[in-house]
Amino acid sequence: MNLLILKFYFCITHITSNFYNLKIIILAAGIGSRLGNPFPKPLTLLKDGESIMEKQLNNISKYFDINDVTIVVGFKKDLIMERFPEVNYVYNPFFDTTNTSKSLLQGLKKHKGKSVLWFNGDVVFDDKLLSVLIEDIEQKNSFIAVNTSSVADEEVKYTLKNGFVFELSKEVKNGLGEAVGINFISKHHLDILISQLEKCKDNDYFEKGLEMAITENKIEVKAIDISKFNCIEVDFTEDLQNANKIV
């Protein structure tokens, strides 16, 4: 009887990406030179023995179908592909001369007509964070996840206008918080974002394309506050040390 109850609980709580007509992208093409690893940064081991990407995929699979995950690879791509053969892959052959705008563009082009949830490949986060995103995913509200408890100068910051994201870049003044590298674009806005990412320069971050879609196409993008959850983007050794404190 207990086993039947457990199975029933799993069925009603395990949310699949197919249910939402959703695809998931992880951006992992970059060299990650600031951390200084001789291998892709998402393969960096945390103190619990899992790599950053392994922890991401484990967290994602608690809520979504792992078969709907696509990883955009570039630098030493075989190391990632051999480690995680269960997911799909897109290759950015210009990983050494382009930034995240072009890696995201490569991934989004594969999923036209779908809504897409995407992650930077170096984000360490509490799996419960995903639970607060489900309602907006279901309602197809485009959003960025943000931390309002910290506004560091070197991070991507944002401002709001009429309740939606207005500015989104590292250059934002008087930012209300930081973007944490977890974002969602509704299928209704996907073609617009693809068009804007195509206009981005090679060295632009994908946030530039989002900001242009907001400014020029007037799409509405929410800022969802996930500050109560642990979430760290690992760029430097200090970030890795902080990530290890939460795993």
Salt bridges, closest charged atoms under 4 A:
ASP48 OD2 - LYS55 NZ 2.60
GLU50 OE1 - LYS55 NZ 2.84
GLU54 OE2 - ARG83 NH2 3.31
ASP68 OD1 - LYS23 NZ 2.81
ASP122 OD2 - LYS41 NZ 2.85
ASP127 OD1 - LYS62 NZ 3.71
ASP136 OD1 - LYS222 NZ 2.71
GLU198 OE2 - LYS109 NZ 3.47
GLU216 OE1 - LYS199 NZ 3.10
ASP235 OD1 - ARG34 NH2 3.11
ASP235 OD1 - LYS41 NZ 3.17
